[in-house]
Amino acid sequence: MLSATEKTLLAEIWARLTPVAEDIGSDALHRMFTTFPGSKVYFSHLDISPRSPHLLSHGKKIVLAIAEGAKDISQLTVTLAPLQTLHAYLLRIDPHKFKLFSHCVLVALAVHLGDDFTHVAHAAMDKYLSAFAAVLTEKYR
């Protein structure tokens, strides 16, 4: 699915973004809540206003999980196993929401990285986020 060059590029991008995980994650979440308001239902117990502590904290968790998975994509299923169970059985997140969120992450990355988010980086990230979302939904089958 991903070439060796793309895997290296992804690892480099996520290593660069880990220090600003809060910003990327909260931006992506805010974009999802704004663009797809139905996704707010899963966060009704949290303050999801822009830059709120809850949004920053949860955004950071998400981005760090995405970054962790990018370190060894061949082990993505193993890395995400606890999150698969959490999202499928405990939180019962609609699996379609992962695809929507992936798109919001791409937009947040494009805004944050600017010209460094080349077409090659965009394509590699899109492939990776699609795989990430697919792995998260495996427990739904």
C-alpha positions as a Markdown table, in Angstrom:
| # | Residue | x | y | z |
|---|---|---|---|---|
| 1 | Met | 0.0 | 0.0 | 0.0 |
| 2 | Leu | 2.8 | 2.4 | 0.9 |
| 3 | Ser | 6.2 | 2.5 | -0.7 |
| 4 | Ala | 9.4 | 2.6 | 1.5 |
| 5 | Thr | 9.8 | 6.2 | 0.5 |
| 6 | Glu | 6.3 | 7.1 | 1.6 |
| 7 | Lys | 6.7 | 5.3 | 4.9 |
| 8 | Thr | 9.9 | 7.3 | 5.5 |
| 9 | Leu | 8.1 | 10.5 | 4.6 |
| 10 | Leu | 5.2 | 9.7 | 6.9 |
| 11 | Ala | 7.6 | 9.0 | 9.8 |
| 12 | Glu | 9.4 | 12.3 | 9.2 |
| 13 | Ile | 6.2 | 14.2 | 9.0 |
| 14 | Trp | 4.7 | 12.8 | 12.2 |
| 15 | Ala | 8.0 | 13.2 | 14.1 |
| 16 | Arg | 8.0 | 16.8 | 13.1 |
| 17 | Leu | 4.3 | 17.2 | 14.2 |
| 18 | Thr | 4.5 | 15.4 | 17.5 |
| 19 | Pro | 5.5 | 18.6 | 19.4 |
| 20 | Val | 2.4 | 20.3 | 18.1 |
| 21 | Ala | 0.0 | 17.4 | 18.5 |
| 22 | Glu | -2.4 | 19.4 | 20.5 |
| 23 | Asp | -2.7 | 22.1 | 17.8 |
| 24 | Ile | -3.1 | 19.6 | 14.9 |
| 25 | Gly | -5.5 | 17.4 | 16.8 |
| 26 | Ser | -7.7 | 20.1 | 18.2 |
| 27 | Asp | -7.8 | 21.8 | 14.8 |
| 28 | Ala | -8.9 | 18.6 | 13.1 |
| 29 | Leu | -11.6 | 17.9 | 15.7 |
| 30 | His | -12.9 | 21.4 | 15.5 |
| 31 | Arg | -13.1 | 21.1 | 11.7 |
| 32 | Met | -15.0 | 17.8 | 12.1 |
| 33 | Phe | -17.5 | 19.3 | 14.6 |
| 34 | Thr | -18.0 | 22.3 | 12.4 |
| 35 | Thr | -18.3 | 20.4 | 9.1 |
| 36 | Phe | -20.1 | 17.3 | 10.4 |
| 37 | Pro | -22.1 | 18.5 | 13.4 |
| 38 | Gly | -23.5 | 15.0 | 14.0 |
| 39 | Ser | -20.1 | 14.0 | 15.2 |
| 40 | Lys | -20.6 | 16.2 | 18.3 |
| 41 | Val | -22.9 | 13.5 | 19.8 |
| 42 | Tyr | -19.9 | 11.4 | 20.9 |
| 43 | Phe | -18.4 | 14.4 | 22.8 |
| 44 | Ser | -21.5 | 15.8 | 24.5 |
| 45 | His | -19.8 | 15.3 | 27.9 |
| 46 | Leu | -16.9 | 17.5 | 27.0 |
| 47 | Asp | -16.3 | 21.2 | 26.3 |
| 48 | Ile | -15.6 | 21.1 | 22.6 |
| 49 | Ser | -15.2 | 24.8 | 22.0 |
| 50 | Pro | -12.1 | 25.9 | 20.1 |
| 51 | Arg | -8.9 | 25.6 | 22.1 |
| 52 | Ser | -10.7 | 24.2 | 25.1 |
| 53 | Pro | -8.7 | 22.0 | 27.5 |
| 54 | His | -10.8 | 19.0 | 26.5 |
| 55 | Leu | -10.4 | 19.6 | 22.8 |
| 56 | Leu | -6.6 | 20.1 | 23.1 |
| 57 | Ser | -6.2 | 17.0 | 25.3 |
| 58 | His | -8.3 | 14.7 | 23.1 |
| 59 | Gly | -6.7 | 16.1 | 19.9 |
| 60 | Lys | -3.3 | 15.4 | 21.3 |
| 61 | Lys | -4.2 | 11.8 | 22.1 |
| 62 | Ile | -5.5 | 11.2 | 18.6 |
| 63 | Val | -2.5 | 12.7 | 16.9 |
| 64 | Leu | -0.1 | 10.8 | 19.1 |
| 65 | Ala | -1.9 | 7.6 | 18.3 |
| 66 | Ile | -1.7 | 8.4 | 14.5 |
| 67 | Ala | 2.0 | 9.2 | 14.9 |
| 68 | Glu | 2.7 | 6.0 | 16.9 |
| 69 | Gly | 1.1 | 4.0 | 14.1 |
| 70 | Ala | 3.2 | 5.7 | 11.5 |
| 71 | Lys | 6.4 | 4.5 | 13.2 |
| 72 | Asp | 5.8 | 0.9 | 12.0 |
| 73 | Ile | 2.9 | 0.7 | 9.6 |
| 74 | Ser | 3.3 | -3.0 | 9.2 |
| 75 | Gln | 2.2 | -3.4 | 12.9 |
| 76 | Leu | -0.7 | -1.0 | 12.7 |
| 77 | Thr | -3.3 | -3.6 | 13.7 |
| 78 | Val | -1.3 | -4.5 | 16.8 |
| 79 | Thr | -0.6 | -0.9 | 17.7 |
| 80 | Leu | -4.3 | 0.0 | 17.3 |
| 81 | Ala | -5.8 | -3.1 | 19.0 |
| 82 | Pro | -6.8 | -1.3 | 22.2 |
| 83 | Leu | -8.3 | 1.6 | 20.3 |
| 84 | Gln | -10.3 | -0.8 | 18.1 |
| 85 | Thr | -11.9 | -2.3 | 21.1 |
| 86 | Leu | -12.5 | 1.0 | 22.8 |
| 87 | His | -14.2 | 2.7 | 19.8 |
| 88 | Ala | -16.2 | -0.3 | 18.6 |
| 89 | Tyr | -17.5 | -1.8 | 21.8 |
| 90 | Leu | -17.3 | 0.8 | 24.5 |
| 91 | Leu | -17.8 | 4.1 | 22.7 |
| 92 | Arg | -19.7 | 2.6 | 19.7 |
| 93 | Ile | -18.4 | 5.2 | 17.3 |
| 94 | Asp | -20.0 | 5.1 | 13.8 |
| 95 | Pro | -17.2 | 3.7 | 11.7 |
| 96 | His | -17.9 | 6.3 | 8.9 |
| 97 | Lys | -16.8 | 9.0 | 11.3 |
| 98 | Phe | -13.2 | 7.8 | 11.1 |
| 99 | Lys | -13.2 | 8.6 | 7.3 |
| 100 | Leu | -14.6 | 12.0 | 8.0 |
| 101 | Phe | -12.1 | 12.7 | 10.6 |
| 102 | Ser | -9.3 | 11.6 | 8.4 |
| 103 | His | -10.3 | 14.2 | 5.9 |
| 104 | Cys | -10.3 | 16.8 | 8.6 |
| 105 | Val | -6.8 | 15.7 | 9.6 |
| 106 | Leu | -5.6 | 16.2 | 6.0 |
| 107 | Val | -7.0 | 19.7 | 6.0 |
| 108 | Ala | -5.4 | 20.5 | 9.4 |
| 109 | Leu | -2.0 | 19.2 | 8.1 |
| 110 | Ala | -2.2 | 21.2 | 4.9 |
| 111 | Val | -2.9 | 24.4 | 6.9 |
| 112 | His | -0.2 | 23.7 | 9.4 |
| 113 | Leu | 2.5 | 22.5 | 7.0 |
| 114 | Gly | 1.7 | 24.9 | 4.2 |
| 115 | Asp | 4.1 | 24.4 | 1.2 |
| 116 | Asp | 5.8 | 21.5 | 3.0 |
| 117 | Phe | 2.6 | 19.5 | 2.5 |
| 118 | Thr | 3.4 | 18.5 | -1.1 |
| 119 | His | 1.3 | 16.5 | -3.4 |
| 120 | Val | 3.5 | 13.5 | -2.5 |
| 121 | Ala | 3.1 | 14.0 | 1.2 |
| 122 | His | -0.7 | 14.5 | 0.8 |
| 123 | Ala | -1.0 | 11.3 | -1.2 |
| 124 | Ala | 1.0 | 9.3 | 1.3 |
| 125 | Met | -0.8 | 10.8 | 4.2 |
| 126 | Asp | -4.2 | 10.1 | 2.6 |
| 127 | Lys | -3.2 | 6.4 | 2.1 |
| 128 | Tyr | -2.0 | 6.1 | 5.6 |
| 129 | Leu | -5.0 | 7.7 | 7.2 |
| 130 | Ser | -7.3 | 5.5 | 5.1 |
| 131 | Ala | -5.4 | 2.5 | 6.4 |
| 132 | Phe | -5.6 | 3.8 | 10.0 |
| 133 | Ala | -9.4 | 4.3 | 9.7 |
| 134 | Ala | -9.8 | 0.8 | 8.1 |
| 135 | Val | -7.8 | -0.8 | 11.0 |
| 136 | Leu | -9.9 | 1.0 | 13.6 |
| 137 | Thr | -13.1 | -0.4 | 12.0 |
| 138 | Glu | -12.0 | -4.0 | 11.9 |
| 139 | Lys | -13.7 | -4.9 | 15.1 |
| 140 | Tyr | -17.0 | -3.7 | 13.6 |
| 141 | Arg | -17.2 | -6.7 | 11.2 |
